[in-house]
Amino acid sequence: MAIGFYNFAELHSEEFRKQIKERISSIVDKNAFIEGEYNVAFEKEFAKMQGAKHAHLVANGTDAIEIALIAYGIGKDDLVGIPGISFFATAEAVVNIGAKPVFIDIDPATGLMDPASLKRVLQKHKLKAIVPVHIYGQPAPIKELETICIPLNIKIVEDGAQAQGTFLPNGPVGSSKNLATFSFYPTKNLGAFGDAGAVLTDNDALSEKIVSIRNHGRSPQGHKLFGRNSRCDSIQAAVLHLKLENVERYNKTRKEVAKKYHEQLKNVPIRIAPANFIESSSWHLYPIGLSSREQKYALKDFLQKNEIGPSLFYEKSMAEELPLQGAPGEFTKAIEFAANTLCIPIHPFLKDDEIKTVANKIKEFLKNNS
């Protein structure tokens, strides 16, 4: 595609490749393949960036959610509220620990968990935890959700898989009193060369538990519980630590791209994210909403024919996925949102003329397909 959805060529420049090869050679020379010096350095610096006391690397973002829920004491047959719009792993993590997902509907303007839906769901279901997702990098309404959950002792795990650099009203994702989880899948704003994830917390006791769970339940006193093998290898940590030098600058550029898209598309008959998210979102993705599923697919085909690479995040709501069909809760708005949402290219290397081209092609399509 002339205007691709990602631009790994510029992200992984020759200078970056040279530096990472030097780090990998050092790891090999030292035989420090698991939980080495780059793990320690990254955890310290990422925690600082996200406003947390502790950051703990794990094998992937799905494990991060599972470990966070287990650390909170969530387990077999406990009910956990999840939004209908997210990657399947959000639900998968709940099921993998023996808990049961209950859907909470979304705000149709954003795709984020709706506190009003949570209140209705709680009238029928006694939830032990919820997993609000900072979808597309947009900040979920954590303060409103906390107002509902804290008096009922409902634990909150913030799924920040797409939220490296997302800001809540009082600080970055990770700076609240909740456990927050991240994915460092290669396509993320901060991505490894494979799978990796993290759990962030300000709670010392939970921090110790997370460290133990990720490493087979080990502790200085021996095995105190059953854990799992979810250690992050040193090469992934080295990549993440090196990329950490540029991620805030790249996130700032993403915001500038989003501003330009907003300006170009503000009077176009599509749904775009609220303007107040310009500064607070990490802009991992830039979603737009069409009038129907049919129009979404037609625009997708039109853009591809014009050498622009859009993507479907997400083609279905989680409630429509076969293993989750029949799960309780609310998800009507999530189904509608998934049906008409398409994501257009957004990354730190988009040029002004490329942004205008994408916006103009959307306008051209709508003019001829209204």
N, C-alpha and C positions, 0 to 999 in steps of 0.2 A: 504494500500500500504506500502511496506517495505520502499520505499523512497517517501514520500508524497509530495504534492505540497505545503502544509503549515505544520507548526509544532506548533499548539496551546498549546500542552502539556508542552513544555519547555518554551514557551513565558509566559504562565500563571502558573508559578511555585507555589509551596506551599507557599513560602515566599511572592510572589506577592499577592496571594489570601488572605493571612493573613492581609497584609497591606490594601488591597482594602476593605475588610470587616470592618476594623476599620474606614475607611473613610466613608463608607456607614452608619455605626452606628452613626457616628458623625452628618451626614447630617440629619438622622431621628431624633436624639435627639434635633437638633436645628430647625427642621421644615423648613430647608432652601433648598427647593426642586428645585427652579428655579433661575438661575443666581446668584449663591452664591460665596463664597470665592474662591473655586477652579476654577470657571470661570474666575475670575479676575486674579488669579495667572497664570493660563494657558495662557490666552491671552497675558499677559506681557512677559512671557518667550518664547512662540512660536513666537511672533513678533520679539524678539531679535534673536532667532535661524535663522529665515528666513530673517533677515535684513530689517524689516519693522518698521514703527513708530507705526502703529495700527494693531491689529488682533482682529477680532470680531467673536466669535462663533455663529453659526446658527444651525438650526435643522439637516441639511444634506448638502451634496455636490451639489445636484441639486438646492436647494434653494440658495446656495451660488452664483451660476452662475446667476440665475434669479435676485437676489438682486443686484449683481454687475452691470448687464445690466440696471436695473431700475435706479440705482444710477447715471449712465451715461446719463440717459434721453432716453434710447432706449425703443421703445414701438410699438404700433400698426402699422403694415405694413412696419416697417423699415427692411432693408435687413442686415443680419448678416452673415458673412463668417465663415464657420466651416470646419474642415478637414474631409475627408471621413473615417478616422480611429480613432475611439474613442468609448467609451461606449455611448449607445443611449441617456443617460441623457444630453449630450452636446447639441444635437439637440432639445431634449424635452424642455430644459430650454428656448431656443429661441422661440419655438412655444408657450409655456405656457404664455409668456408675450405679445403675439400677434404679434411678429416679424416674419420674414420669413427667413428660412435658405437658404444659397447659398453655394454650395460645392466648396472648394478649394482643389486641388489635393495634393498628398503627395510626398515626396521624397522616391522613391522605396528602397533606402538603409536603411531608418530609420522608415518610417511611419509618419514622422513629416510634418506639413504644409510646402508647397513649395512656397517660395517667388515668383518664376518665374510664377507659376500658379496663384498666387494672382494678379500679374500684368496683366495677360491675362483676368482674371475674371473681373477686374476693367474696362476693355475696354467695357464691356457689361452691368455691373451692378454697381449702385451707392450704395456702402455699407456704413452703418453708424457705423458698428463695426465688429471686427473679434474676434473669440475665438480660438486662437492657443492652442493646447493640448500638454502638456509635457508627451507624451504617453510612457508607460512602465517605466517612470522615466527619460527618455532622455530629455535633454534641447532643446526646440524648438528654431529656429533661430530668437529670439526676436529682436536683433539689426537690422537684415536685414528687418524684417517685420515693425519695427518702421520707418526705412528709407522711406518705401513706405507709411505708414499710417499717420504719423505725419503731413506732408505737406498738406494732404487731410482732416485733422481733423477726421480721422477714429479712433474710440476708440478701445482699446485692452483690453480684459479680458483674462488673462492667466488661463487656466484650469489646475491647478496643483493637481488634484485629486490623482495622483500617484507620486507626486513630493516632498514629505516631505524630504528635504535634497538634492534636485537637485540643481546644480549650473549653473548659466549663467556666461558669461565671466567676469562680473563685480560684481558678488555676488550671493547669493541664490535666488531661485524663491521667489518673494515677495519683493525683494529689488529694482525692477525697478520702474518707475513712473506709471506703469499700475496697475489696480486692479488685484489681483491674488486670485484665489479661491482654496479651498482644501476640500477634503472629508476625513472623519475619519471612514469610513466603517470598520468593524472589520478585514478585510483582508489586509488593507493598512499597510505600514511600521509603521505608527503611527495610531493605530486603537482603537476605543471605544468598548464598550460592546453592541453597537447598532448603530443607525445613529447619525452623527454629521458632521458639516462642519465649514468652516471659510472663511471670506473675509479679505484680507490684503490690506492696503493702507498707503501711506505717506501723503495723502491729508487730512487736518483737516476737511474741509467742507464735503468731501465725507464720511469721518469717521462718522460724526454726522448724515448724511443721512442714512447710513447703519444701525447704531444703532436704528434709528427711524423706518426704514422699517421693521426690524426684530421683532419689538415689537408693531405691530398694528398702526404704524405711530405716536407713542407717542413722545413727546419731553418735555423739562422743561416748555415750553410755552403752552402745550396742544397738541391736535391732529392737526398737520400741513399738513398731507397728509394721504392717505390710504396706509397702510402697510399690514402686514400679521403676523401670529403667527409662528415665526421661532426661538423661544428661545431654547437654549440648556439647558437640565436639568443638575442639579448639579452632579448627579451620573456619567454621561458621562464625564463631565469636570474633576471630580475626577480621573477617570480612565486615561484619557488623560494626566493629570498633572503628575500622577505617572509614566506612561510609558515614558514621556518626558525625564526622568532621563537616560534612556538607548538607546533612539532612535539613537543618533549620533554614539554611539558605535556599535549598530546593523547595521547601514548604512555602517560603515567602514568595518564590516565583510562581508556584501553583496558585497562590491567592491572587497574584496579578493576572494570571491567565483566567481565573474564574471571574474576576472583575470585568475583564474585557468581554468574556462570553455573556455575562449579565447585561452589559451595556448593549451588545449587539442583538441580544434576544429579548430585551425587556418588553417590547411591544408585539412580540410574536405569539400567536395563540397556542402556546405549549406551557407546560408546568416546568418551572425552574425552582431551584432551592430558594428559600427566603433570603433576602438581601442581608439580613442581620447575621447570617452564617458566613459571610465573606471572610471576616477576620477570625472567626472561631473554628471553622472547619479546617481539617488538614487537606481537604480537596484531593483525597485519594481517587475519587471518581467524580464525574460531573453528570448526574442523571437528569434527563428531561422526560416529561410525561406527555404522551400523545392522547388523542381522543378515543382510541380503541386499540385492541391487539392487532387488528388488521392494518391500521395505519402505522403502527410501530414497525411491523415486519416490512411494510412497503418502504418506509423511510430507511430502514436498515439496508434493504436491497439497493435503493437509490444511492445511498452514500457509498456503498461498496463499489457500485458501477462507476462512481466518480473518484475512485481510489482514495477513499476515506474509510478508516477502520473503526466502526462503532462496536459495541459489545452489549450483550444482554446480561445485566446484573439486576434482577434475577428473572429468568424466564418464567418460573413458577414461584408462588409463595410456598413456604415450607409446609403449610397445611395441605397442599395439593400433591406433595411427594408421596409416593406409594407407601413407604413404611410409616408415615405420619398421618395418613388418612384415618379419620375416626378419633383422633386426639381431641380432648375437650377444649373449651374456651371460645374466644372470639377471633375471627379472622376474615370477615367479609371484605373489609377495606383493604386488607393485605392482598387478597386475591385480585381485586380491581387494580391495585397499585402495580403489582407484578405484571399484570396483563398489558399495561400501556407504557411501561418504563424502559427507556433505552439510555445507554451511557455513551457519550461522545468523547473523543480523545482529550485527555488532560494530563500533561506531564511537564517537567521543568524546562524542556527543550523545544516546546512549541513556539514558533515564530509568529509575529503579528499577522503576517499575510496568511499563514496557515489557519489561525483563529478566524480571520475574516472569511476565508474560503469555506470552512466548516459551517459558520453561521449563515453565509449567503446560500449555500447549498440547501440548508434546512429551510430557509425562507423560500427558495425557488420551489422546493418540493411542496410546501404548504400552499403556495400560490396556485399550484396546478392540481392539488389534491385536497381542496378544502371541502 
